[in-house]
Amino acid sequence: MKPSLLFLYLLLIHAGITLAQQRGGAQDAQLALQYFEQKEYDKANVYFENLFDKNPDQWFPYYFKSLMAVKAYDKAEKISRKQIKNHKEDVSYYVYLGKTYKAQEESKKEKEAYEKALKELNPQQYLIQPLAMAFIEEGLYDYALEAYRKGRKATPDYPYYYEIAEVYKKKGDLTAMINEYLDAIDFRETELGAAQMALQNNLGYDDEEGGIKNPLLKQELQKRIQKYPEKVVFTDFLIFIQKQQRDFDGAFIQSKALDKRLKEGGNRIFELAQICVRNQRWETAQRCYQYLIDKGPDNMYYDAASVDILNVEYNLATQKPKTDPAELTALETKYQKLAEKYKGTSLYATIIKSQSTLQAYYLNKTQVAIDNLNELVTLPGLDNPTKAEYKILLADIYLLAGQIWDASLLYSQVEKDFKYEPIGQEAKFKNAKLSFYAGDFKWAKTQADVLKGATSKLIANDALDLSLVITDAIGVDTNDLPLKLFASADLMMVQHRYTEAINRMDSVNKLFPENTLGDDIYFKKADIYIKQGNFKEAEQQYKNILDYYPTDLYGDDAQFKLAELYELKLNDIEKARQTYQEVLTKYPGSIYVVEARKRYRQLRGDNINN
């Protein structure tokens, strides 16, 4: 054979042997892991021994565990020492050695192994982490803490706050855990967001205190504030928690203290007031605005607060079970004085709008309101969208006064001017409702069907509801008298003739017991009771829908509105949270899902925008 051919022949033989070895090695690994998974450790160890000799780093964890399972402690100790010898820097192998002594109840040697690991530890992050994790895996939390503390001492720029906090969590020492996160914020204030998120996740949500509402966090924050009053970040954190808990009074006290100490000019108080308004916490909002007003006319928020506080007083006065005419008249006078003060400014129109609403709906002064609004829509310099907004309010008041034609004319003007915009679609829907009130159900349904595709989800949903109410109540060639009675009651509601509206709706059930308007009537009555401040009766109406008509038109509406009632009116946060959650589980396709999820998370304590 020629030398070149001989070389090629030997090369092929070598390649074949190598391939066979590789295949054999792969088969050994597969069998070893298969036996390991099946907990047939004796069989697995036959293969692991060879695999470990060839690649100790890859196979050590499996081989060690398999040896320990069959109580082959001498071999487990031997391979641990081999890894220690081959990896002098990686002292985490001492933990494995200690485990072999623990299994043999040699506590002295076990302790020596752990302490040697800490003693020989080179305090570099890439070495500290595997050692600490090895200790944590065995539940040796104090040793893990020692490893991290050694790292903290060696590298003060990386103090291991988050890692140490996690160890304390595993130990069940929540106070120590909380303080590590607070230390992280103290160390670097930019850690505030990360620490907040970690605390929310680590305190848990199954606790009756509800996650970040855990009282320990508040207590530790208050201690820090008392000890380090100059550390504004801790007060900011406490305010954040108070907002999450809807403790707006507490947030006001802390915010006011900061505003005075830092001479901030009222910015955080104004923001808090707006949050209170969105959450319908009128009393606290009133305190916020009054604080800004008391700072005097030179304060940048003085004018806005002067207007907004009256709108808060309006809500306080009109949401009582029984309104006080003297209180409402006094409020009207305040609006009038404010209108005179700010005439010619950008605030004037806002004041007149609020005053006119009060006059029309609560003081029986519809003509005065109409005159004021007619003057308002002709003001020079008023932009068209704002003018359209005031026209819709004016039309609403015409409807209140029974001047249906005037209302329809204004709605039509806005619809024409803003045909493809949300305000134009709102006007179109209000015109459709006028047809509904008048008993022209065919035309009302035609307009509602067009609006099902409105860009505004709210308008599209309302239009769909109106169309379905008409379809369900009339059907094909059936009596439309029950729907006419219901429509007239709906108009009475708009006109604030609440007692008449309830009586009219009750008459539908008495005269036509087979009608299909049961859930509609319950829903409208709930709305009336809320406006009257009779929240318990409103709760019962929503429950009636959920009990008797859960899959009908207003099922998801009732579920969401009931949750909102618990949250904003009855102040039952736990029931509110549960009821919002039921929107997600019972009505996953509802338009309320996004808002229900947001509110559920807020009440649970999640870190999201207010």
C-alpha positions as CSV (number, residue, x, y, z in Angstrom):
1,M,0.0,0.0,0.0
2,K,1.3,3.4,-0.9
3,P,2.1,5.7,2.1
4,S,-0.5,8.2,1.1
5,L,-3.2,5.6,0.9
6,L,-2.1,4.1,4.2
7,F,-2.3,7.5,5.9
8,L,-5.9,8.0,4.5
9,Y,-6.8,4.5,5.7
10,L,-5.6,5.2,9.3
11,L,-7.3,8.5,9.3
12,L,-10.6,7.0,8.4
13,I,-10.2,4.3,11.1
14,H,-9.4,7.0,13.7
15,A,-12.4,9.1,12.6
16,G,-14.6,6.0,12.9
17,I,-13.4,5.2,16.4
18,T,-13.9,8.9,17.5
19,L,-17.4,8.9,16.1
20,A,-18.2,5.7,17.9
21,Q,-16.8,7.1,21.1
22,Q,-18.9,10.2,20.7
23,R,-22.0,8.2,20.0
24,G,-21.2,6.0,23.0
25,G,-20.7,9.0,25.2
26,A,-24.0,10.5,24.1
27,Q,-25.7,7.2,24.8
28,D,-24.1,7.0,28.2
29,A,-25.3,10.5,29.0
30,Q,-28.8,9.8,27.8
31,L,-29.0,6.6,29.9
32,A,-27.5,8.3,33.0
33,L,-30.1,11.1,32.9
34,Q,-32.9,8.7,32.2
35,Y,-32.0,6.6,35.2
36,F,-31.5,9.8,37.3
37,E,-35.0,11.1,36.3
38,Q,-36.5,7.7,37.2
39,K,-34.6,7.8,40.6
40,E,-32.8,4.6,39.8
41,Y,-29.6,6.1,41.2
42,D,-27.5,2.9,41.4
43,K,-27.8,2.4,37.7
44,A,-27.3,6.1,37.0
45,N,-24.0,6.1,39.0
46,V,-22.5,3.5,36.7
47,Y,-22.6,6.0,33.9
48,F,-22.1,9.1,35.9
49,E,-18.7,7.9,37.1
50,N,-17.3,7.8,33.6
51,L,-19.0,10.9,32.5
52,F,-17.6,12.8,35.6
53,D,-14.1,11.6,34.9
54,K,-14.3,13.0,31.3
55,N,-16.1,16.3,32.2
56,P,-16.3,16.9,35.9
57,D,-17.7,20.4,35.8
58,Q,-20.7,19.4,33.7
59,W,-21.6,16.2,35.5
60,F,-20.7,17.0,39.2
61,P,-24.1,18.3,40.3
62,Y,-25.9,15.2,38.9
63,Y,-23.3,12.7,40.1
64,F,-23.1,14.3,43.6
65,K,-26.9,14.2,44.1
66,S,-27.1,10.7,42.8
67,L,-24.3,9.5,45.2
68,M,-26.0,11.2,48.1
69,A,-29.3,9.5,47.2
70,V,-27.7,6.1,47.6
71,K,-25.8,7.2,50.7
72,A,-22.4,6.8,49.0
73,Y,-21.0,9.6,51.2
74,D,-17.4,8.7,50.8
75,K,-17.5,9.0,47.0
76,A,-19.6,12.2,47.3
77,E,-16.9,13.6,49.6
78,K,-14.2,12.5,47.3
79,I,-15.6,14.2,44.2
80,S,-16.3,17.3,46.2
81,R,-12.7,17.5,47.3
82,K,-11.6,17.0,43.7
83,Q,-13.7,20.0,42.6
84,I,-12.3,22.1,45.5
85,K,-8.8,21.2,44.4
86,N,-9.4,21.9,40.8
87,H,-11.3,25.2,41.4
88,K,-9.6,26.9,44.3
89,E,-11.4,30.2,43.7
90,D,-14.9,28.7,43.6
91,V,-15.4,27.9,47.3
92,S,-19.0,27.0,46.7
93,Y,-17.9,23.3,46.5
94,Y,-17.2,23.5,50.3
95,V,-21.0,23.6,50.7
96,Y,-21.3,20.3,48.9
97,L,-18.5,18.9,51.2
98,G,-20.4,20.2,54.2
99,K,-23.6,18.4,53.0
100,T,-21.8,15.1,53.0
101,Y,-20.8,15.7,56.7
102,K,-24.3,16.8,57.5
103,A,-25.7,13.5,56.1
104,Q,-23.3,11.6,58.3
105,E,-24.3,13.8,61.3
106,E,-20.7,15.1,61.6
107,S,-21.8,18.6,62.6
108,K,-18.3,19.8,63.6
109,K,-16.8,18.9,60.2
110,E,-19.9,20.4,58.5
111,K,-19.5,23.7,60.2
112,E,-15.7,23.7,59.5
113,A,-16.5,23.2,55.7
114,Y,-18.9,26.2,55.6
115,E,-16.6,28.4,57.6
116,K,-13.7,27.5,55.4
117,A,-15.7,28.5,52.4
118,L,-16.3,32.0,53.9
119,K,-12.7,32.3,55.0
120,E,-11.2,31.5,51.6
121,L,-13.8,33.5,49.7
122,N,-12.3,36.0,47.4
123,P,-14.9,38.8,47.7
124,Q,-15.6,39.3,44.0
125,Q,-19.2,39.4,42.8
126,Y,-18.8,36.5,40.4
127,L,-17.5,34.3,43.3
128,I,-19.8,35.6,46.1
129,Q,-23.0,34.8,44.1
130,P,-22.5,31.0,43.6
131,L,-21.4,30.6,47.2
132,A,-24.4,32.5,48.6
133,M,-26.8,30.6,46.2
134,A,-25.3,27.3,47.4
135,F,-25.9,28.2,51.0
136,I,-29.5,29.5,50.2
137,E,-30.3,26.2,48.4
138,E,-29.5,24.4,51.6
139,G,-31.4,26.8,53.8
140,L,-28.2,28.1,55.3
141,Y,-29.4,31.7,55.3
142,D,-27.0,33.1,57.9
143,Y,-24.0,31.8,56.0
144,A,-25.4,33.3,52.8
145,L,-25.8,36.7,54.7
146,E,-22.1,36.4,55.8
147,A,-21.0,35.9,52.2
148,Y,-22.9,39.0,51.0
149,R,-21.7,41.1,53.9
150,K,-18.1,40.1,53.1
151,G,-18.8,41.3,49.6
152,R,-20.4,44.6,50.9
153,K,-17.3,45.3,53.0
154,A,-14.9,44.6,50.1
155,T,-16.9,46.6,47.4
156,P,-18.9,49.4,49.1
157,D,-20.0,50.6,45.7
158,Y,-22.0,47.4,45.3
159,P,-23.6,46.8,48.7
160,Y,-25.8,43.7,47.9
161,Y,-28.9,45.3,49.3
162,Y,-31.3,43.4,47.0
163,E,-29.6,40.1,47.5
164,I,-29.5,40.4,51.2
165,A,-33.2,41.5,51.2
166,E,-34.1,38.3,49.4
167,V,-32.3,36.2,52.0
168,Y,-34.2,37.9,54.8
169,K,-37.4,37.3,52.9
170,K,-36.6,33.6,52.8
171,K,-35.8,33.7,56.6
172,G,-39.2,35.3,57.1
173,D,-37.6,38.4,58.6
174,L,-39.8,41.0,56.8
175,T,-38.6,43.9,59.0
176,A,-34.9,43.2,58.1
177,M,-35.9,42.7,54.4
178,I,-37.8,46.1,54.3
179,N,-34.8,47.9,55.8
180,E,-32.4,46.5,53.3
181,Y,-34.6,48.0,50.5
182,L,-34.8,51.3,52.4
183,D,-31.1,51.2,52.8
184,A,-30.8,50.8,49.0
185,I,-32.9,54.0,48.6
186,D,-30.8,55.8,51.2
187,F,-27.6,54.7,49.4
188,R,-28.8,55.9,46.0
189,E,-32.2,57.7,45.6
190,T,-32.5,56.6,42.0
191,E,-33.2,53.1,43.5
192,L,-36.6,54.3,44.6
193,G,-38.6,52.8,41.7
194,A,-36.8,49.4,41.8
195,A,-37.1,49.2,45.6
196,Q,-40.8,50.0,45.4
197,M,-41.4,47.3,42.9
198,A,-39.3,44.7,44.8
199,L,-41.2,45.5,48.0
200,Q,-44.6,45.1,46.3
201,N,-43.5,41.7,44.9
202,N,-41.9,40.5,48.0
203,L,-44.5,41.5,50.6
204,G,-47.1,39.4,48.7
205,Y,-50.8,40.0,48.0
206,D,-52.4,37.1,49.7
207,D,-51.9,38.7,53.1
208,E,-55.0,40.4,54.5
209,E,-53.0,43.6,54.6
210,G,-52.7,43.4,50.8
211,G,-49.2,43.5,49.6
212,I,-47.5,46.9,49.9
213,K,-50.2,47.8,52.4
214,N,-48.3,45.6,54.9
215,P,-48.1,47.8,58.1
216,L,-44.4,47.0,58.7
217,L,-43.4,49.0,55.7
218,K,-45.3,52.1,56.9
219,Q,-43.8,51.7,60.4
220,E,-40.2,51.4,59.1
221,L,-40.7,54.4,56.8
222,Q,-42.1,56.5,59.6
223,K,-39.1,55.6,61.7
224,R,-36.8,56.7,58.9
225,I,-38.7,60.0,58.4
226,Q,-38.4,60.8,62.1
227,K,-34.7,59.9,62.2
228,Y,-33.7,61.5,58.9
229,P,-36.2,64.3,58.2
230,E,-33.9,65.8,55.6
231,K,-34.3,62.6,53.5
232,V,-37.2,63.7,51.3
233,V,-37.2,60.4,49.4
234,F,-38.6,58.5,52.4
235,T,-41.5,60.9,52.7
236,D,-42.2,60.6,49.0
237,F,-42.3,56.8,49.4
238,L,-44.7,57.1,52.3
239,I,-46.9,59.4,50.2
240,F,-46.8,56.9,47.4
241,I,-48.0,54.1,49.7
242,Q,-50.8,56.4,51.1
243,K,-52.0,57.1,47.6
244,Q,-52.0,53.4,46.8
245,Q,-54.0,52.7,49.9
246,R,-56.4,55.6,49.2
247,D,-55.3,57.2,52.4
248,F,-55.5,60.6,50.9
249,D,-55.8,62.4,54.2
250,G,-52.5,61.0,55.3
251,A,-51.0,61.8,51.9
252,F,-52.2,65.4,52.3
253,I,-50.6,65.8,55.7
254,Q,-47.2,64.5,54.5
255,S,-47.4,66.5,51.2
256,K,-48.3,69.7,53.1
257,A,-45.3,69.1,55.5
258,L,-43.0,68.7,52.5
259,D,-44.4,71.7,50.7
260,K,-43.8,73.9,53.6
261,R,-40.3,72.6,54.4
262,L,-39.1,72.7,50.8
263,K,-41.0,75.8,49.8
264,E,-42.3,74.0,46.7
265,G,-45.1,76.4,45.9
266,G,-47.9,73.9,46.1
267,N,-47.1,71.6,43.1
268,R,-47.5,68.3,44.9
269,I,-50.6,69.5,46.7
270,F,-52.2,70.5,43.4
271,E,-51.4,67.1,41.9
272,L,-52.8,65.4,45.0
273,A,-56.0,67.4,44.7
274,Q,-56.5,66.2,41.1
275,I,-55.9,62.6,42.2
276,C,-58.5,63.1,44.9
277,V,-61.0,64.5,42.4
278,R,-60.5,61.5,40.1
279,N,-61.1,59.2,43.1
280,Q,-64.1,61.3,44.2
281,R,-62.5,62.0,47.6
282,W,-64.1,65.4,47.7
283,E,-63.3,66.4,51.3
284,T,-59.6,65.9,50.9
285,A,-59.6,67.6,47.5
286,Q,-61.3,70.5,49.2
287,R,-58.6,70.7,51.9
288,C,-55.9,70.6,49.2
289,Y,-57.4,73.5,47.2
290,Q,-58.1,75.5,50.3
291,Y,-54.4,75.1,51.3
292,L,-53.4,76.5,47.9
293,I,-55.9,79.4,48.2
294,D,-54.6,80.3,51.7
295,K,-51.1,80.7,50.2
296,G,-52.4,83.9,48.6
297,P,-53.0,85.3,45.1
298,D,-49.3,85.3,44.3
299,N,-49.2,81.5,44.4
300,M,-49.2,80.0,40.8
301,Y,-52.1,77.6,41.7
302,Y,-54.3,80.2,43.4
303,D,-56.6,80.9,40.4
304,A,-57.1,77.3,39.4
305,A,-57.7,76.2,43.0
306,S,-60.3,79.0,43.4
307,V,-62.3,77.6,40.5
308,D,-61.7,73.9,41.2
309,I,-62.7,74.1,44.9
310,L,-66.2,75.3,43.9
311,N,-66.5,72.3,41.6
312,V,-65.6,70.1,44.6
313,E,-68.2,71.9,46.7
314,Y,-70.7,71.3,43.9
315,N,-70.1,67.5,44.1
316,L,-70.3,67.6,47.9
317,A,-73.6,69.4,47.8
318,T,-75.3,67.5,45.0
319,Q,-74.3,64.0,46.0
320,K,-76.0,64.1,49.4
321,P,-79.1,62.0,49.9
322,K,-81.0,65.2,50.2
323,T,-79.7,68.4,48.8
324,D,-79.8,71.6,50.9
325,P,-81.4,74.5,48.9
326,A,-79.6,77.1,51.1
327,E,-76.2,75.5,50.5
328,L,-76.8,75.3,46.7
329,T,-77.9,79.0,46.6
330,A,-74.8,80.0,48.5
331,L,-72.7,78.0,46.0
332,E,-74.4,79.8,43.2
333,T,-73.4,83.1,44.7
334,K,-69.8,82.0,45.0
335,Y,-69.8,81.1,41.3
336,Q,-71.3,84.5,40.5
337,K,-68.6,86.3,42.4
338,L,-65.9,84.2,40.8
339,A,-67.4,84.9,37.3
340,E,-67.3,88.6,37.9
341,K,-63.7,88.4,39.1
342,Y,-62.4,86.3,36.2
343,K,-64.5,87.8,33.4
344,G,-62.4,88.2,30.3
345,T,-60.0,85.5,31.4
346,S,-59.7,81.8,30.2
347,L,-61.3,80.7,33.5
348,Y,-64.6,82.6,32.9
349,A,-66.2,80.0,30.5
350,T,-65.4,77.2,32.9
351,I,-67.1,79.0,35.8
352,I,-70.2,79.9,33.8
353,K,-70.5,76.3,32.6
354,S,-70.4,74.9,36.2
355,Q,-72.7,77.7,37.4
356,S,-75.2,77.0,34.7
357,T,-75.3,73.3,35.4
358,L,-76.0,74.0,39.1
359,Q,-78.8,76.5,38.2
360,A,-80.5,74.2,35.7
361,Y,-80.4,70.9,37.5
362,Y,-80.6,71.9,41.1
363,L,-82.0,75.4,41.5
364,N,-84.9,75.3,38.9
365,K,-83.3,78.2,37.0
366,T,-83.2,76.7,33.6
367,Q,-83.9,79.9,31.8
368,V,-81.1,81.7,33.6
369,A,-78.8,78.9,32.7
370,I,-79.9,79.0,29.1
371,D,-79.4,82.7,28.8
372,N,-75.9,82.4,30.3
373,L,-74.9,79.6,28.0
374,N,-76.3,81.4,25.0
375,E,-74.1,84.3,25.9
376,L,-71.1,82.0,26.4
377,V,-71.3,80.3,23.0
378,T,-71.1,83.7,21.3
379,L,-68.0,84.9,23.2
380,P,-65.3,86.1,20.8
381,G,-62.1,84.0,20.5
382,L,-63.8,80.8,21.7
383,D,-62.4,77.9,19.7
384,N,-64.9,75.6,17.9
385,P,-64.4,72.4,19.9
386,T,-65.0,74.3,23.2
387,K,-68.0,76.1,21.7
388,A,-69.4,72.7,20.6
389,E,-68.9,71.4,24.2
390,Y,-70.9,74.3,25.5
391,K,-73.6,73.8,22.9
392,I,-74.1,70.2,24.0
393,L,-74.5,71.4,27.6
394,L,-77.0,74.1,26.4
395,A,-78.9,71.4,24.4
396,D,-79.0,69.2,27.5
397,I,-80.6,72.0,29.5
398,Y,-83.1,72.6,26.7
399,L,-84.0,69.0,27.1
400,L,-84.3,69.4,30.8
401,A,-86.7,72.3,30.2
402,G,-88.7,70.2,27.8
403,Q,-87.7,72.3,24.7
404,I,-87.0,69.2,22.6
405,W,-86.8,71.0,19.3
406,D,-84.2,73.5,20.5
407,A,-82.1,70.7,22.0
408,S,-82.2,68.7,18.7
409,L,-81.2,71.7,16.7
410,L,-78.1,72.3,18.7
411,Y,-77.2,68.6,18.7
412,S,-77.5,68.6,14.9
413,Q,-75.2,71.6,14.6
414,V,-72.5,70.0,16.6
415,E,-73.0,66.7,14.7
416,K,-72.6,68.5,11.4
417,D,-69.6,70.5,12.4
418,F,-67.7,67.5,13.9
419,K,-69.1,64.6,11.9
420,Y,-66.2,62.2,12.3
421,E,-65.0,63.3,15.7
422,P,-66.0,62.0,19.2
423,I,-67.9,65.2,20.1
424,G,-69.9,65.0,16.9
425,Q,-70.7,61.3,17.5
426,E,-71.8,62.2,21.1
427,A,-74.2,64.8,19.6
428,K,-75.5,62.3,17.1
429,F,-76.2,59.8,19.9
430,K,-78.0,62.4,22.0
431,N,-80.2,63.1,19.0
432,A,-80.9,59.4,18.7
433,K,-81.9,59.4,22.4
434,L,-84.3,62.3,21.7
435,S,-86.0,60.1,19.1
436,F,-86.1,57.3,21.7
437,Y,-87.7,59.5,24.3
438,A,-90.3,60.6,21.7
439,G,-91.2,57.0,20.9
440,D,-89.7,57.0,17.4
441,F,-87.9,53.7,18.0
442,K,-87.3,52.8,14.4
443,W,-85.4,56.1,13.7
444,A,-83.6,55.9,17.1
445,K,-82.4,52.3,16.3
446,T,-81.2,53.3,12.8
447,Q,-79.0,56.1,14.3
448,A,-77.8,53.8,17.1
449,D,-76.8,51.1,14.6
450,V,-74.7,53.7,12.6
451,L,-72.9,54.7,15.8
452,K,-71.9,51.1,16.7
453,G,-68.8,51.9,14.7
454,A,-68.0,55.2,16.5
455,T,-64.4,56.0,17.3
456,S,-65.3,56.6,20.9
457,K,-65.7,53.2,22.7
458,L,-68.1,54.8,25.2
459,I,-70.4,56.1,22.4
460,A,-70.2,52.9,20.5
461,N,-71.1,50.9,23.6
462,D,-74.0,53.2,24.5
463,A,-75.3,53.0,20.9
464,L,-75.1,49.2,21.0
465,D,-77.0,49.2,24.3
466,L,-79.7,51.5,22.9
467,S,-80.1,49.3,19.8
468,L,-80.3,46.1,21.8
469,V,-82.8,47.6,24.3
470,I,-85.1,48.5,21.4
471,T,-84.7,45.2,19.6
472,D,-85.2,43.1,22.8
473,A,-88.2,45.1,24.0
474,I,-90.1,45.3,20.7
475,G,-89.0,42.3,18.6
476,V,-91.2,41.7,15.6
477,D,-94.8,43.1,15.5
478,T,-95.1,43.2,19.3
479,N,-96.5,45.8,21.7
480,D,-94.2,48.8,22.1
481,L,-96.1,50.4,25.0
482,P,-93.8,49.0,27.7
483,L,-90.8,50.5,25.9
484,K,-92.7,53.9,25.5
485,L,-93.3,53.9,29.3
486,F,-89.7,53.0,29.9
487,A,-88.4,55.7,27.5
488,S,-90.5,58.4,29.2
489,A,-89.1,57.3,32.5
490,D,-85.6,57.6,31.1
491,L,-86.4,61.2,30.0
492,M,-87.7,61.9,33.5
493,M,-84.3,60.8,34.9
494,V,-82.6,63.2,32.6
495,Q,-84.9,65.9,33.9
496,H,-84.1,65.0,37.5
497,R,-87.7,63.9,38.1
498,Y,-86.4,60.9,40.0
499,T,-89.5,59.8,42.0
500,E,-91.7,60.0,38.9
501,A,-89.1,58.0,36.9
502,I,-89.0,55.2,39.5
503,N,-92.9,55.1,39.7
504,R,-93.1,55.0,35.9
505,M,-90.6,52.2,35.7
506,D,-92.4,50.2,38.4
507,S,-95.6,50.6,36.4
508,V,-94.0,48.8,33.5
509,N,-93.6,45.7,35.6
510,K,-97.1,46.0,37.0
511,L,-98.9,46.6,33.7
512,F,-96.7,44.3,31.6
513,P,-95.3,41.5,33.8
514,E,-94.0,39.6,30.8
515,N,-91.9,42.6,29.5
516,T,-88.2,42.1,28.7
517,L,-87.0,45.3,30.3
518,G,-86.2,43.8,33.8
519,D,-82.4,44.4,33.7
520,D,-82.8,47.8,32.1
521,I,-85.2,48.9,34.9
522,Y,-82.9,47.7,37.6
523,F,-79.9,49.4,36.0
524,K,-81.7,52.8,35.7
525,K,-83.1,52.6,39.2
526,A,-79.5,52.0,40.5
527,D,-78.4,55.1,38.7
528,I,-81.2,57.1,40.3
529,Y,-80.4,55.8,43.8
530,I,-76.7,56.7,43.4
531,K,-77.7,60.3,42.4
532,Q,-79.9,60.4,45.5
533,G,-77.1,59.1,47.8
534,N,-79.0,55.9,48.5
535,F,-76.1,53.6,47.9
536,K,-77.4,50.5,49.7
537,E,-80.5,50.5,47.5
538,A,-78.3,51.0,44.4
539,E,-76.2,48.0,45.5
540,Q,-79.4,45.8,45.7
541,Q,-80.4,46.9,42.1
542,Y,-77.0,45.8,40.7
543,K,-77.2,42.5,42.6
544,N,-80.7,41.9,41.2
545,I,-79.2,42.1,37.7
546,L,-76.4,39.8,38.6
547,D,-78.8,37.3,40.2
548,Y,-81.6,37.3,37.6
549,Y,-80.0,38.7,34.4
550,P,-76.2,37.9,34.5
551,T,-75.9,37.2,30.8
552,D,-78.2,39.9,29.6
553,L,-77.3,43.3,28.3
554,Y,-76.4,44.9,31.6
555,G,-74.6,42.0,33.2
556,D,-71.1,43.3,32.8
557,D,-72.2,46.9,33.4
558,A,-73.8,45.9,36.7
559,Q,-70.7,43.9,37.7
560,F,-68.4,46.9,37.1
561,K,-70.7,49.5,38.5
562,L,-71.2,47.5,41.7
563,A,-67.4,47.3,42.1
564,E,-67.2,51.0,41.6
565,L,-69.9,51.6,44.1
566,Y,-68.0,49.6,46.7
567,E,-64.8,51.5,46.0
568,L,-66.0,55.1,45.7
569,K,-69.2,55.2,47.7
570,L,-69.4,52.4,50.3
571,N,-65.6,52.5,50.9
572,D,-65.5,48.7,51.1
573,I,-62.1,48.1,49.4
574,E,-62.0,44.3,49.8
575,K,-65.5,43.9,48.2
576,A,-64.5,46.3,45.5
577,R,-61.3,44.3,44.7
578,Q,-63.2,41.1,44.6
579,T,-65.9,42.5,42.4
580,Y,-63.5,44.1,39.9
581,Q,-61.8,40.7,39.7
582,E,-65.1,39.1,38.9
583,V,-65.4,41.5,35.9
584,L,-62.2,39.8,34.6
585,T,-63.3,36.3,35.3
586,K,-67.1,36.4,34.4
587,Y,-67.0,38.9,31.6
588,P,-63.6,38.6,29.9
589,G,-64.9,40.2,26.7
590,S,-66.4,43.3,28.4
591,I,-65.4,46.8,27.5
592,Y,-64.8,47.3,31.2
593,V,-62.0,44.7,31.4
594,V,-59.1,47.1,30.9
595,E,-60.4,49.6,33.5
596,A,-61.4,46.8,35.9
597,R,-57.9,45.3,35.7
598,K,-56.3,48.6,36.4
599,R,-58.5,49.3,39.4
600,Y,-58.1,45.8,40.7
601,R,-54.3,46.2,40.6
602,Q,-54.5,49.6,42.3
603,L,-56.6,48.2,45.1
604,R,-54.2,45.2,45.4
605,G,-51.3,47.6,45.8
606,D,-49.6,47.5,42.5
607,N,-47.3,50.3,41.4
608,I,-49.2,52.0,38.6
609,N,-50.1,55.5,37.8
610,N,-52.9,57.0,39.7
